[in-house]
Amino acid sequence: MDSLSIGTGNDWYTMGLGYNQDDGFSFGSSLEATFDNNLSFQTFVRSYTDRIQSNRRYDEIQIGASYPFLFTPTTTIGIGVAGSAGVVLTGNLGLQTIQNWFHTLIGRDLVTLTYDENQFWVHPYLALKTQAAYLGSNTLTGIELGTSYAHQWELLFEANAFISYHGFLTLRLGYVEKYVEDLYPSQSIQEQRYEGLRLAYVYDGGLLQSSFFSFLDSGASYGSFSVNVLAFKQPKTYKQTDFTFTSGILYNHEGHQNRLVAFSFGSFSFEVKHTNGPMLNRWEDQNDRMNLGSWQLGYRWEFESPSAFLTPYAKVSAGLHRFNLQQNYTTTLVEEVRPSIGMEVGLSIGTTCWWVVGNTSYHPRLAVSLSYVFNADSITTVEYFKPHTGPWILMAGIVLDIDHDLT
């Protein structure tokens, strides 16, 4: 076996885009095994809720296998075809119990909805995806077309343009069209949320992987993280840093957890921070939800030799902050974007050879950031939302830098 990835995901992963309704594709998990001959087996678990229209829910588990074929007419042009087959289970699969156990653990409101069916159904499915791409300077660009059919459940078509950097970071922009059987009353509602224009990325760092998609028409989004438990058997080939992927958790002065994702080339970086959900200063009304995001370009200085175990650093950045507030999940009270500047200081922990897996090196980092949002006073008149809009936004937490050797 070449890889065995175990993951989990949630709709709180917004990258600051869309709306955080805490509804639709609420949470899920995945298990994927890939063998040396590229045959793979996958299991995807998904829980769908609708608290806005039907007050119903259903669960979905997809189990299948896929195999890719690759044709290379030239050294720079490739055509790929991947076929999949399996079954989709739908209905009451017990995921409400798991969700409410977790909500109780973190102090969130329970999501207790009527299942569309108290039994489950089995739908055989087939899928096919084709891809045509051009390889230049270790960057693959191309288009892909895909379709899948689950009997008496769903027919899907998709088309994407994509760019893949060294095979581990892929960005997609495309369109998805769905036709559902309306087996459950809320199925057509979920269809509307998860079709149309879609933006997505997939990061495969060997040991750690993450993905994100956002349907730009509906504002629905979802993200996941997974771990390849077999990555440690890869030979250690890391020698230098050519690209860094960063993931982390920062807490702001109100105590809200902010997720950080960043991509860095040398000292230059592009980073996204986002937080969403009910507000701690209005915890009694969890139907009012915020979605805050910042998108920043930054430059970083390190003040010690890279061989030092503790390396102080400082970073300056500039970009945009977004402030969104939804009342009762559906009514937009605030939707504003403002320019911002910031700085960050902290300590990188570990040497370049401290934690190496394959062609990557891992370094935790302690970080404290301070941002200033311009013209913040004009953002809102909603009093309980004002503590979240600046102008000064302070955050502190721990992040993980994953340095990639691309040689």
C-alpha positions, 0 to 999 in steps of 0.5 A: 500500500502506498498511502492510507489517509484518514480525514475529517471536515466541516463547513466552518472552513470558509476561507472568509468567503460566502456565508457561515450558515452552519447548514447544508454539508455540515460535517464529514470524514474520509478514508482513502487507501491507494496501492502501488498500482494506483488502484484506490479505495475510498469511503466518504461520510457526509451529513446534510442538515437543513434548518432554514426551510424543511427542518430535515436532515439526511446522511450519506456514505459513499464507498467505492474504488477508482483506477486512473489511466494516463496517456502521454502523446508528448513529453509535455501533454498528458491525457488522464481518464479515471473510472470509479464504481461503488455504492452510496448509502443514504438516510438515517445513518446515525450521524446526528448522534455524533454531531450532537455529542460533539456540539455538547462537548464544545457548548454549541446548540444541538442540531436535532432535526427529523430524518427524511427517512428512518431507514437507509437506501443503497444506490449503486454509482458509476463515475468517470473523469477525463483530464487534458493538461500541459506540463511546463516548468513543473506546473500542470495546467489544463481542463477536466470533465467529469460525470457521476450517476448514483441510481435513484439518487443523483446525476452530476456533471462538472467542468473545471480549469485547473493549475497544479504546482509540482503536483502537491498544490492544485487550484480549480475553478469550474462549474457543477450541475446536479439532477436529483431524484427528490427521494427526500424533501430536503435533497433538492435544497442541498442540490441548489446549495452545491451546484454552480460556479465552484472554487477549490484547492487541494493540498497534498503535503505527503503527511498532511493534506487539506482541501477546500471548496466554495460554491460562489453562487450560494455561498456554501463551502466546506474544508477538510484535513487528513493525515497519511499514516504511511507517509513516515515510511517515505525516504527522507530527501529534504535538503532545502526549502523551495515552498512553504505551506502553513496551517495554524490556529490563532485566537483573537482578543474576543477568544474566537478561533481563527484558522490560518492558511498561507503559501510562501515563496522564500520571504514572501507569503499570501495568507488567509485568516478566517473565523465564523460561527456564533459570537462569544459576546452573544452566545445566547443567540447562536442563530446570529452568525458572523463570518470574518476573513482577511487576505494578506500579502506579507514579507518576513525577516528572520533574525538568527541562523536557520540552524538555531533551534529558536528563530525570532522573526518579524513580518509585515503585511497588507491586504483586505478584511471582510466582515459579514453578519447573518441574522437567523442564518439568512438575513445579511445585517453586515457585508463590508470589506476594508483595507488593512495593514499588519505586523507579526512577531514570533518564534520558529521552533526546531532546526531544518532537520528536526522533523523531516518526512519525505521531501518536507520539513515541519516547524511549529511557530508561535505567532502574535499578530496585530492588524489595523483596519482602515475606516472601521468605524463605518462598518456597522451600527449593530452594537454586539458586532462592533467588538469584532470589526476593529480597528485593531485586531490582535491574535496569538497562537501556534502554526505549523510551517511545512517546508517543501524541497522541490528539487 
